[in-house]
Amino acid sequence: MSEFEQFALDLADASGSLIRKYFRADLNVEDKADNSPVTVADRLAETVIREMINDKYPSHDILGEEHGFQNTGSRWKWVIDPIDGTRSFVSGMPIFGTLISLLENDVPQLGIIDMPILHERWFSASGEECFFYSSDVDQKKVVCKVSGKKNIGQAILYSADPKMFNSSQKPLYDRVSSQVKLPRFGGDCYSYGLLASGYIDLVIEADMKIYDLMALVPVIESAGGIISDWQGSTAFDTNWDGCVVAASSEELHRQTISLLKE
């Protein structure tokens, strides 16, 4: 996987350089069919990533949020969310990220959570450790490990937005949030990086798409965490309903799933 790993990091470098040019700039914000916002930065960042993939691996499939599915029939598929957290991006909040993953036969083999404004990155390939990189003055590169917290009463819980839960999901989320030590909203994909690094213990979200998810799976699992749907399934196949639970231990995951089941 070493060649793929270096190439994936190059993709994140290239997209991050472009995105930084547009951050806190005067941009036109459009609403897509699902009422989610999109900007020229989203589209151009994905275009850059796609062009690099097509140049290097023209036979690979590509699935991206902005430009759809390029299906060549390959066992290899790149899944991209150029700006995960566009609402944060357009409001000047630097906690949005770029998600890049490579799947083999629909199983994620590597994942990157890249925070282009914060210059932070989580990266993992299947079967390897999860690494955190920071390009600040310390040039940090450290191995990530989840907190391992087991008691839901001591857990810090994050979710991106209370509006992501529908009328049947919100009472189930409330059941969990009433049990944790500290529930918070915000974070977008940054929350999953923080969970991998042991700063928070639990993420519960809904209304997600496959490009929101695939990069997160290797990062969380390689750091020792658990990620599944609200029923505890890790299949994330065509029947997946967009709900996600990521937890710092099997015990915490089990307690959370029990509270989320109707």
For each residue, the residues with C-beta under 8 A, 3 or more apart:
1: 4 5 109 110 125 126 128
2: 5 6
3: 6 7
4: 1 7 8 102 109 110 125
5: 1 2 8 9 110 123 125
6: 2 3 9 10
7: 3 4 10 11 52 56 57
8: 4 5 11 12 100 102 110 112 123
9: 5 6 12 13 112 123
10: 6 7 13 14 52
11: 7 8 14 15 49 52 53 100 112
12: 8 9 15 16 98 100 112 114 121
13: 9 10 16 17
14: 10 11 17 18 48 49 52
15: 11 12 18 19 45 46 48 49 82 98 100 114 116
16: 12 13 19 20 98 114 116
17: 13 14 20 21 116
18: 14 15 21 22 41 44 45 48
19: 15 16 22 23 41 45 82 83 89 98 116 117
20: 16 17 23 116 117
21: 17 18 25
22: 18 19 25 27 39 40 41 44
23: 19 20 41 89 92 94 116 117
24: 92
25: 21 22
26:
27: 22 39 40 41 90
28: 39 40
29: 37 38 39 90
30: 37 38 39
31: 35 36 37 38
32: 35 36 37 38
33:
34:
35: 31 32
36: 31 32 86 87
37: 29 30 31 32 86 87 90
38: 29 30 31 32 42 43 66 86
39: 22 27 28 29 30 42 43 83 86 89 90
40: 22 27 28 43 44
41: 18 19 22 23 27 44 45 82 83 89
42: 38 39 45 46 65 66 82 83 86 89
43: 38 39 40 46 47 66 67 82
44: 18 22 40 41 47 48
45: 15 18 19 41 42 48 49 82 83 98
46: 15 42 43 49 50 64 65 66 67 80 82
47: 43 44 50 51 67
48: 14 15 18 44 45 51 52
49: 11 14 15 45 46 52 53 64 78 80 82 100
50: 46 47 53 54 62 64 67 70 80
51: 47 48 54 55
52: 7 10 11 14 48 49 55 56
53: 11 49 50 56 57 60 62 78
54: 50 51 57 58 62
55: 51 52 58
56: 7 52 53
57: 7 53 54 60 76
58: 54 55
59: 72 74 76
60: 53 57 72 74 76 77 78
61: 69 70 71 72 73 74 76 77 78
62: 50 53 54 69 70 77 78 80
63: 68 69 70 77 78 79 80 210 211
64: 46 49 50 67 68 79 80 81 82 211
65: 42 46 80 81 82 209 211
66: 38 42 43 46 82
67: 43 46 47 50 64 70
68: 63 64
69: 61 62 63
70: 50 61 62 63 67
71: 61
72: 59 60 61
73: 61
74: 59 60 61 77
75: 104 105
76: 57 59 60 61 102 103 104
77: 60 61 62 63 74 102 103 106
78: 49 53 60 61 62 63 100 101 102 103
79: 63 64 99 100 101 102 103 108 210 211 214 215
80: 46 49 50 62 63 64 65 98 99 100 101 211
81: 64 65 84 98 99 189 211 212 215
82: 15 19 41 42 43 45 46 49 64 65 66 98
83: 19 39 41 42 45 86 89 96 97 98
84: 81 96 97 98 99 188 189 212
85: 88 89 93 95 96 97 160 188 189 190
86: 36 37 38 39 42 83 89 90 96
87: 36 37 90 91 161
88: 85 91 93 94 95 96 188
89: 19 23 39 41 42 83 85 86 93 96
90: 27 29 37 39 86 87
91: 87 88
92: 23 24
93: 85 88 89 96
94: 23 88 115 117 118
95: 85 88 115 118 186 187 188 190
96: 83 84 85 86 88 89 93 115 117 188 189 190
97: 83 84 85 113 114 115 116 188 189 190 193
98: 12 15 16 19 45 80 81 82 83 84 112 113 114 116
99: 79 80 81 84 111 112 113 114 189 211 212 214 215 216
100: 8 11 12 15 49 78 79 80 111 112 114 215
101: 78 79 80 108 109 110 111 112 214 215 217 218
102: 4 8 76 77 78 79 108 109 110
103: 76 77 78 79 106 107 108 109 214
104: 75 76 107 109
105: 75
106: 77 103 237
107: 103 104 126
108: 79 101 102 103 111 126 214 215 217 218
109: 1 4 101 102 103 104 125 126 218
110: 1 4 5 8 101 102 123 124 125 126 218
111: 99 100 101 108 122 123 124 214 215 216 217 218 219
112: 8 9 11 12 98 99 100 101 121 122 123 215 219
113: 97 98 99 121 122 123 189 190 192 193 215 216 219
114: 12 15 16 97 98 99 100 120 121
115: 94 95 96 97 118 119 120 121 190 193
116: 15 16 17 19 20 23 97 98 119
117: 19 20 23 94 96
118: 94 95 115 190
119: 115 116 134 135 136
120: 114 115 132 133 134 135 193
121: 12 112 113 114 115 132 133 134
122: 111 112 113 130 131 132 133 144 192 193 196 197 219
123: 5 8 9 110 111 112 113 130 131 133 219
124: 110 111 128 129 130 131 144 218 219 221 222 223
125: 1 4 5 109 110 128 218 222
126: 1 107 108 109 110 218 222
127: 222
128: 1 124 125 222
129: 124 143 144 222 223
130: 122 123 124 143 144 145 196 218 219 222 223
131: 122 123 124 141 142 143 144
132: 120 121 122 140 141 142 143 144 193 196 197
133: 120 121 122 123 140 141
134: 119 120 121 138 139 140 141
135: 119 120 139
136: 119 139 140
137:
138: 134
139: 134 135 136
140: 132 133 134 136
141: 131 132 133 134
142: 131 132
143: 129 130 131 132
144: 122 124 129 130 131 132 196 197 198 219 222 223
145: 130 148 197 198 223 224
146: 195 196 198 201 220 223 224 225 248 249
147: 198 199 200 201 248 249
148: 145 198 224 248 249
149: 154 155 201 248 249 252
150: 249 251 252
151: 154 155 251 252
152: 155 176 179 180 202 252 255 256 259
153: 179 180 181
154: 149 151 181 201
155: 149 151 152 180 181 182 201 202 248 252
156: 180 181 182 184 199 200 201 202
157: 176 177 180 182 183 184 200 201 202 203 204
158: 183 184 185 186 187 191 194 195 200 202 203
159: 162 164 165 173 183 184 185 187 191 203 204 205
160: 85 164 185 186 187 188 191 205
161: 87 164 185 186
162: 159 165 170 185
163:
164: 159 160 161 205 206 207 208
165: 159 162 169 170 173 206 207
166: 169 170 206 207
167: 170
168: 171 172 262
169: 165 166 172 173 206 243
170: 162 165 166 167 173 174
171: 168 174 175
172: 168 169 175 176 230 259 260 261 262
173: 159 165 169 170 176 177 204 206 260
174: 170 171 177 178
175: 171 172 178 179 259 260
176: 152 157 172 173 179 180 202 204 256 259 260
177: 157 173 174 180 183
178: 174 175
179: 152 153 175 176 255 259
180: 152 153 155 156 157 176 177 183 202
181: 153 154 155 156
182: 155 156 157
183: 157 158 159 177 180
184: 156 157 158 159 187
185: 158 159 160 161 162
186: 95 158 160 161 191
187: 95 158 159 160 184 190 191 194 203
188: 84 85 88 95 96 97 160 191
189: 81 84 85 96 97 99 113 192 193 212 215 216
190: 85 95 96 97 113 115 118 187 193 194
191: 158 159 160 186 187 188 194 195 200 203
192: 113 122 189 195 196 203 216 219 220 246
193: 97 113 115 120 122 132 189 190 196 197 219
194: 158 187 190 191 197 199 200
195: 146 158 191 192 198 199 200 201 202 203 220 223 225 246 248
196: 122 130 132 144 146 192 193 219 220 222 223 225
197: 122 132 144 145 193 194 223
198: 144 145 146 147 148 195 248
199: 147 156 194 195
200: 147 156 157 158 191 194 195 203
201: 146 147 149 154 155 156 157 195 247 248 252
202: 152 155 156 157 158 176 180 195 245 246 247 248 252 256
203: 157 158 159 187 191 192 195 200 244 245 246 247
204: 157 159 173 176 244 245 256 260
205: 159 160 164 208 243 244
206: 164 165 166 169 173 230 241 242 243 244
207: 164 165 166 242
208: 164 205 212 213 242 243 244
209: 65 212 213 242
210: 63 79 213 214 236 240
211: 63 64 65 79 80 81 99 214
212: 81 84 99 189 208 209 216
213: 208 209 210 216 217 236 244
214: 79 99 101 103 108 111 210 211 217 236
215: 79 81 99 100 101 108 111 112 113 189 218 219
216: 99 111 113 189 192 212 213 219 220 227 244 246
217: 101 108 111 213 214 220 221 227 236
218: 101 108 109 110 111 124 125 126 130 215 221 222
219: 111 112 113 122 123 124 130 144 192 193 196 215 216 222 223
220: 146 192 195 196 216 217 223 225 226 227 246
221: 124 217 218 224 225 226 227
222: 124 125 126 127 128 129 130 144 196 218 219
223: 124 129 130 144 145 146 195 196 197 219 220
224: 145 146 148 221 248
225: 146 195 196 220 221 246 247 248 249
226: 220 221 245 246 247 249 250 253
227: 216 217 220 221 234 244 245 246 247
228: 231 232 233 234 244 245 253 257
229: 232 233 234 235 236 240 241 243 244 245
230: 172 206 241 243 244 245 257 260 261
231: 228 257 261
232: 228 229 253 257
233: 228 229 236 240
234: 227 228 229
235: 229 239 240
236: 210 213 214 217 229 233 240
237: 106 240
238:
239: 235
240: 210 229 233 235 236 237
241: 206 229 230
242: 206 207 208 209
243: 169 205 206 208 229 230
244: 203 204 205 206 208 213 216 227 228 229 230
245: 202 203 204 226 227 228 229 230 253 256 257 260
246: 192 195 202 203 216 220 225 226 227
247: 201 202 203 225 226 227 250 252 253 256
248: 146 147 148 149 155 195 198 201 202 224 225 252
249: 146 147 148 149 150 225 226 252 253
250: 226 247 253 254
251: 150 151 254 255
252: 149 150 151 152 155 201 202 247 248 249 255 256
253: 226 228 232 245 247 249 250 256 257
254: 250 251 257 258
255: 152 179 251 252 258 259
256: 152 176 202 204 245 247 252 253 259 260
257: 228 230 231 232 245 253 254 260 261
258: 254 255 261
259: 152 172 175 176 179 255 256
260: 172 173 175 176 204 230 245 256 257
261: 172 230 231 257 258
262: 168 172
